[in-house]
Amino acid sequence: MIVANHLKAQGRKKELYFVPITVNYDRVVEGEVFPNDLLGEKPVKESFFRTVKHLSNVKKGMGKVVVQYG
């Protein structure tokens, strides 16, 4: 959406800056399935139960959060 709006506004000579931002946590939510993804194994099917399980884990905290810009 940002790029499309920028291209539409090119006649107005607006400058647009893209700033890459990374948010990293000590605890990875996808930690249990990530090794399987790297090995090329079949993905785990999402279900209502898995969603509820992940939501309850978020309450436990994510550890230290690091935000990097640029």
Distance bins in CASP14 RR format, pairs under 12 A and 6 or more apart:
PFRMAT RR
TARGET T0000
AUTHOR 0000-0000-0000
RMODE 2
METHOD distances of the structure
MODEL  1
1 7 0 0 0 0 0 1 0 0 0 0 0
1 8 0 0 0 0 0 1 0 0 0 0 0
2 8 0 0 0 0 0 1 0 0 0 0 0
2 9 0 0 0 0 0 1 0 0 0 0 0
2 14 0 0 0 0 0 1 0 0 0 0 0
2 16 1 0 0 1 0 0 0 0 0 0 0
2 17 0 0 0 0 0 1 0 0 0 0 0
2 18 1 0 0 1 0 0 0 0 0 0 0
2 19 0 0 0 0 0 1 0 0 0 0 0
3 9 0 0 0 0 0 1 0 0 0 0 0
3 10 0 0 0 0 0 1 0 0 0 0 0
3 16 0 0 0 0 1 0 0 0 0 0 0
3 18 0 0 0 0 1 0 0 0 0 0 0
4 10 0 0 0 0 0 1 0 0 0 0 0
4 16 0 0 0 0 0 1 0 0 0 0 0
5 12 0 0 0 0 0 1 0 0 0 0 0
5 14 0 0 0 0 1 0 0 0 0 0 0
5 16 0 0 0 0 1 0 0 0 0 0 0
6 12 0 0 0 0 0 1 0 0 0 0 0
6 13 0 0 0 0 0 1 0 0 0 0 0
6 14 1 0 0 1 0 0 0 0 0 0 0
6 15 0 0 0 0 1 0 0 0 0 0 0
6 16 1 0 1 0 0 0 0 0 0 0 0
6 17 0 0 0 0 0 1 0 0 0 0 0
6 18 0 0 0 0 1 0 0 0 0 0 0
7 14 0 0 0 0 0 1 0 0 0 0 0
7 16 0 0 0 0 1 0 0 0 0 0 0
8 14 0 0 0 0 0 1 0 0 0 0 0
8 16 0 0 0 0 0 1 0 0 0 0 0
9 15 0 0 0 0 0 1 0 0 0 0 0
9 16 0 0 0 0 1 0 0 0 0 0 0
10 16 0 0 0 0 1 0 0 0 0 0 0
17 69 0 0 0 0 0 1 0 0 0 0 0
17 70 0 0 0 0 0 1 0 0 0 0 0
18 69 0 0 0 0 0 1 0 0 0 0 0
18 70 0 0 0 0 1 0 0 0 0 0 0
19 67 0 0 0 0 0 1 0 0 0 0 0
19 68 0 0 0 0 0 1 0 0 0 0 0
19 69 1 0 1 0 0 0 0 0 0 0 0
19 70 1 0 1 0 0 0 0 0 0 0 0
20 67 0 0 0 0 0 1 0 0 0 0 0
20 68 0 0 0 0 1 0 0 0 0 0 0
20 69 1 0 0 1 0 0 0 0 0 0 0
20 70 1 0 1 0 0 0 0 0 0 0 0
21 66 0 0 0 0 0 1 0 0 0 0 0
21 67 1 0 0 1 0 0 0 0 0 0 0
21 68 1 0 0 1 0 0 0 0 0 0 0
21 69 1 0 1 0 0 0 0 0 0 0 0
21 70 1 0 0 1 0 0 0 0 0 0 0
22 65 0 0 0 0 0 1 0 0 0 0 0
22 66 0 0 0 0 1 0 0 0 0 0 0
22 67 1 0 0 1 0 0 0 0 0 0 0
22 68 1 0 1 0 0 0 0 0 0 0 0
22 69 0 0 0 0 1 0 0 0 0 0 0
22 70 0 0 0 0 1 0 0 0 0 0 0
23 62 0 0 0 0 1 0 0 0 0 0 0
23 64 0 0 0 0 0 1 0 0 0 0 0
23 65 1 0 0 1 0 0 0 0 0 0 0
23 66 1 0 0 1 0 0 0 0 0 0 0
23 67 1 0 1 0 0 0 0 0 0 0 0
23 68 0 0 0 0 1 0 0 0 0 0 0
23 69 0 0 0 0 0 1 0 0 0 0 0
24 62 0 0 0 0 1 0 0 0 0 0 0
24 63 0 0 0 0 0 1 0 0 0 0 0
24 64 0 0 0 0 1 0 0 0 0 0 0
24 65 1 0 0 1 0 0 0 0 0 0 0
24 66 1 0 1 0 0 0 0 0 0 0 0
24 67 1 0 0 1 0 0 0 0 0 0 0
24 68 1 0 0 1 0 0 0 0 0 0 0
25 31 0 0 0 0 0 1 0 0 0 0 0
25 57 0 0 0 0 0 1 0 0 0 0 0
25 58 0 0 0 0 0 1 0 0 0 0 0
25 60 0 0 0 0 0 1 0 0 0 0 0
25 61 0 0 0 0 1 0 0 0 0 0 0
25 62 1 0 1 0 0 0 0 0 0 0 0
25 63 1 0 0 1 0 0 0 0 0 0 0
25 64 1 0 0 1 0 0 0 0 0 0 0
25 65 1 0 1 0 0 0 0 0 0 0 0
25 66 1 0 0 1 0 0 0 0 0 0 0
25 67 0 0 0 0 0 1 0 0 0 0 0
26 60 0 0 0 0 0 1 0 0 0 0 0
26 61 0 0 0 0 1 0 0 0 0 0 0
26 62 1 0 0 1 0 0 0 0 0 0 0
26 63 1 0 1 0 0 0 0 0 0 0 0
26 64 1 0 1 0 0 0 0 0 0 0 0
26 65 1 0 0 1 0 0 0 0 0 0 0
26 66 0 0 0 0 1 0 0 0 0 0 0
27 54 0 0 0 0 0 1 0 0 0 0 0
27 57 0 0 0 0 1 0 0 0 0 0 0
27 58 0 0 0 0 1 0 0 0 0 0 0
27 60 0 0 0 0 1 0 0 0 0 0 0
27 61 1 0 0 1 0 0 0 0 0 0 0
27 62 1 0 1 0 0 0 0 0 0 0 0
27 63 1 0 1 0 0 0 0 0 0 0 0
27 64 0 0 0 0 1 0 0 0 0 0 0
27 65 0 0 0 0 1 0 0 0 0 0 0
28 34 1 0 0 1 0 0 0 0 0 0 0
28 35 0 0 0 0 0 1 0 0 0 0 0
28 37 0 0 0 0 0 1 0 0 0 0 0
28 54 0 0 0 0 0 1 0 0 0 0 0
28 57 0 0 0 0 0 1 0 0 0 0 0
28 62 0 0 0 0 1 0 0 0 0 0 0
28 63 0 0 0 0 0 1 0 0 0 0 0
29 50 0 0 0 0 0 1 0 0 0 0 0
29 51 0 0 0 0 0 1 0 0 0 0 0
29 53 0 0 0 0 0 1 0 0 0 0 0
29 54 1 0 0 1 0 0 0 0 0 0 0
29 55 0 0 0 0 0 1 0 0 0 0 0
29 56 0 0 0 0 0 1 0 0 0 0 0
29 57 1 0 0 1 0 0 0 0 0 0 0
29 58 1 0 0 1 0 0 0 0 0 0 0
29 60 0 0 0 0 0 1 0 0 0 0 0
29 61 0 0 0 0 0 1 0 0 0 0 0
29 62 1 0 0 1 0 0 0 0 0 0 0
29 63 0 0 0 0 0 1 0 0 0 0 0
30 36 0 0 0 0 0 1 0 0 0 0 0
30 37 0 0 0 0 1 0 0 0 0 0 0
30 38 0 0 0 0 0 1 0 0 0 0 0
30 43 0 0 0 0 0 1 0 0 0 0 0
30 44 0 0 0 0 1 0 0 0 0 0 0
30 46 0 0 0 0 0 1 0 0 0 0 0
30 50 0 0 0 0 0 1 0 0 0 0 0
30 54 0 0 0 0 1 0 0 0 0 0 0
30 57 0 0 0 0 0 1 0 0 0 0 0
31 37 0 0 0 0 1 0 0 0 0 0 0
31 38 0 0 0 0 0 1 0 0 0 0 0
31 44 0 0 0 0 0 1 0 0 0 0 0
31 54 0 0 0 0 0 1 0 0 0 0 0
31 57 0 0 0 0 0 1 0 0 0 0 0
32 44 0 0 0 0 1 0 0 0 0 0 0
32 50 0 0 0 0 1 0 0 0 0 0 0
32 53 0 0 0 0 1 0 0 0 0 0 0
32 54 0 0 0 0 1 0 0 0 0 0 0
32 57 0 0 0 0 0 1 0 0 0 0 0
33 39 0 0 0 0 0 1 0 0 0 0 0
33 40 0 0 0 0 0 1 0 0 0 0 0
33 41 0 0 0 0 1 0 0 0 0 0 0
33 42 0 0 0 0 0 1 0 0 0 0 0
33 43 1 0 0 1 0 0 0 0 0 0 0
33 44 1 0 1 0 0 0 0 0 0 0 0
33 45 0 0 0 0 0 1 0 0 0 0 0
33 46 0 0 0 0 0 1 0 0 0 0 0
33 50 0 0 0 0 1 0 0 0 0 0 0
33 54 0 0 0 0 0 1 0 0 0 0 0
34 40 0 0 0 0 0 1 0 0 0 0 0
34 41 0 0 0 0 0 1 0 0 0 0 0
34 43 0 0 0 0 0 1 0 0 0 0 0
34 44 0 0 0 0 0 1 0 0 0 0 0
35 41 0 0 0 0 1 0 0 0 0 0 0
35 44 0 0 0 0 0 1 0 0 0 0 0
36 42 1 0 0 1 0 0 0 0 0 0 0
36 43 1 0 0 1 0 0 0 0 0 0 0
36 44 1 0 0 1 0 0 0 0 0 0 0
37 43 1 0 0 1 0 0 0 0 0 0 0
37 44 0 0 0 0 1 0 0 0 0 0 0
43 50 0 0 0 0 0 1 0 0 0 0 0
44 50 1 0 0 1 0 0 0 0 0 0 0
44 53 0 0 0 0 0 1 0 0 0 0 0
44 54 0 0 0 0 0 1 0 0 0 0 0
45 51 0 0 0 0 0 1 0 0 0 0 0
46 52 0 0 0 0 0 1 0 0 0 0 0
46 53 0 0 0 0 0 1 0 0 0 0 0
46 54 0 0 0 0 1 0 0 0 0 0 0
47 53 0 0 0 0 1 0 0 0 0 0 0
47 54 0 0 0 0 0 1 0 0 0 0 0
48 54 0 0 0 0 0 1 0 0 0 0 0
48 55 0 0 0 0 0 1 0 0 0 0 0
49 55 0 0 0 0 0 1 0 0 0 0 0
49 56 0 0 0 0 0 1 0 0 0 0 0
50 56 0 0 0 0 0 1 0 0 0 0 0
50 57 0 0 0 0 0 1 0 0 0 0 0
51 57 0 0 0 0 0 1 0 0 0 0 0
51 58 0 0 0 0 0 1 0 0 0 0 0
52 58 0 0 0 0 0 1 0 0 0 0 0
52 59 0 0 0 0 0 1 0 0 0 0 0
53 59 0 0 0 0 0 1 0 0 0 0 0
53 60 0 0 0 0 0 1 0 0 0 0 0
54 60 0 0 0 0 0 1 0 0 0 0 0
54 62 0 0 0 0 0 1 0 0 0 0 0
55 61 0 0 0 0 0 1 0 0 0 0 0
57 63 0 0 0 0 0 1 0 0 0 0 0
END
